[in-house]
Amino acid sequence: MRRLTLPRPAVFLFGAAVLLTLASLADPWAYQHLWVQGVDGHDWGRALRVMGWVPLWWALAAGMALQSPRDRRPALLLAGAPTLAGILGEALKLVIRRERPAANAGAYVFRSFADRPFSSTGLGMPSSHVVVALAAAAILARLWPRTRWIGYGLAIGCALTRVFARAHFLSDVVAGAIVGYAVAALLWQRFAPAKSAPHPSAAHPI
């Protein structure tokens, strides 16, 4: 069974740095041009945003556990990856401390550590919704490989709604995707189900 794995640390960090650099360069353009008024008021916008809501994955994981009581590791992974990724995302916000774009007309502003040091309210990097959505999508991609692009597509849609709403910079959602994938990959390496039915598409990387 092919595992969901991270590349070598140096390769992963280099790739992440390149993606974040490119996204940061595109932040001013994205802020100006990728704005959809009232995106959170549309059904499609709300549906995509909820992919980054941790209780959704708890509920789905509970259903999986009830359906397959003999091996609850898939359910625990589906619940645990977005939960742990979300916690890490909030912690990173408190360290990075970059405010959301709409609060400063698209400019980068970093909050002082003396100002609400333990509150992530108003901070945007990484995007918590995207951290959660990508972590869940990465686990789903390993549990059901043929459906992986549905999960990843929904996670990308979630990321776009955050940019469309000017709730996050493009680099915020890219950072969230990197963190979410990394957490899911590390958890899968450690806790992947020992026995899994062979799947024709399992040989393809996610």
N, C-alpha and C positions, 0 to 999 in steps of 0.2 A: 504494500500500500504506500503510495507516494504521500509524503507528509507536506503540510503547509510549513515552509521553512523561511527563515530570513537568509539573505545572502550573507557572505562574510561581513563581519562588523564594519570593516573599512569600506567595503563596496556599498553597503547599505547607507552608511553615514555620508559617503560621497554623493550617492544618488539623491539622498534626502536634501543635502546642501544645495545641489544643483536645482532641484525642483523648487525649493524655497526661494532661492535667488531669482529664478525666472518669475515665480509668482509675485515676489516683491516688486520686481521691475514693472510688472503688469498691473500692480495695485491701483495706480492713479487712473489708468485707462478703464479698468474694470469698474471702479467707483463711479466714473462718469457715464459709462455706456451700458453697464449690466444692471440697470435699475428697473424694476417692474413695480409700479405703484400698486399698493394694496395686495402684494403677493400673498401675505398671510391671511387675507380675507377670502381667497379663492379656495374651493374645495381641493384642487390639485396641489396648491401650495401647502395647505394644512396636512394633506395626506403624506406628502413627501417629508415635511418637517417632522412628523411624528415618528419617522424612522429613527430619529435621534433621541427618542424618549425611552429611557431605560425600562420603565414598567411595561411597555409593550413587549419587550424581549423576555421579561420575567413571566408574563402571561403565556407567551408562546412556549417558553421552556417548561412551564408547568404542564401544559398540554402534552408536550413530548414525553415528559416523565410519566404521566398517566398512561400514555399509549405504549411505552416501552419500559415497564417497571424493572425488568431484569438488568438493564444497563442504563443507568441514569447519567453516565458521563457526557453523552451528547447534550442532554438538557442542561447539565451543569456548565458545560462550556458555553452554550448559547446564552445562559444567564450571566455567567461569570465574566466573559470577555468584555461585553459592553459595560458591565458594572465597574470592573477594575479599570478599564480604559477611561471611563467617565471620571472616576476619582483622580486618576493621574492627570487627566486634562484640566480639572479644576486646580490641582496643585501647581501645574505648570503656569496657569494663568496668574497665580499669586506670585510666581517667580518672575515671569516675563513682564507682566503688568502693563501691557499695551491696551489702551482704551479702544472701544468700538469706533468704527469710522464715522458713523452718523453724528456722533457727539462732537466731532471736531472738523466737520466739513471735509472729510477724507484725508486729513493730515494725521501723521503718526504722533501720538502723544502718549507718554509713559507716566503712569501715576507714581507718585512718591511712595516709598515704603512706609513713610510716616502717616500716610493717608489711608485709613481703613486697611491695615496690613493683612487682615484675615478675611476680607470680603472680596469675592470675585465678581460682584455686581458691577456691570459696566466695563468689565475687561473682556477682551475678545480673542486672544491668541493662547492656545488653539481653540477652534470652535468645538464646544462640548457636544453639540448635536452631531457633528461630523465624526468626532472621535467615537461616539457610541454607534452610529450607523455603520461606519466602516468596520469596526471590530465585529459587529454582528454579521455583516455581509461576508467577511472573511471566514468566519466559522461556518456559515451556511454553505459557502462555496466548497468546503471540504466534506461536509455532511452529505450534500447533494450536488456533486460536481456539474451535472448537466444544467442545473438551474443557476449556476454561479453568476451569469451576466444579468439575471433578473435582480439578484441581491445587490450586485455592484451598481447596476443602473439606478436602483432606488437610492442607494447611498450617495451616488453622484448627484441625483436629483435633489436630495436633501441638502447637499453642499451648495448647489446652485441657488436654492431658495434663500439661503442665508446671505449670499452675495446680492441676489436680486432685491432683498429687503434692506440692504445696506446695514445689516446687523453685524457683518464681518467683512474684513478684507479678503481678497482672493488668497493671500498668503495664510490667513487664519484657517481657511478650510483645507488648504494643502497640508498645513502642519497637523491639523486634526486627522486627516487621512493617514498620514505617516504614523502618528501615534497609535491610532486605532488598529492599523494593520500590524504594527510591531507587537502590540499587546496580544492580539489574537494569535499571531504566529508563535510567540513564546509559550503561550498557554497550550496551544495544540501540540507543540513539540513535547511538552511535559505530560499532558493529560489526554492525549488522543486515545479514543477507544482502541483497545488491543485487538479486537476482532471486528472486522467490518466486511460486509459482503463486497466482493470485487465488482468494480464498476468499469465499463468500457472507457469512460472518459476520465478515469482517475489518473491516467498517465499524463494528462495535459496539465501544465502548471496553471495556477490561478493568478 
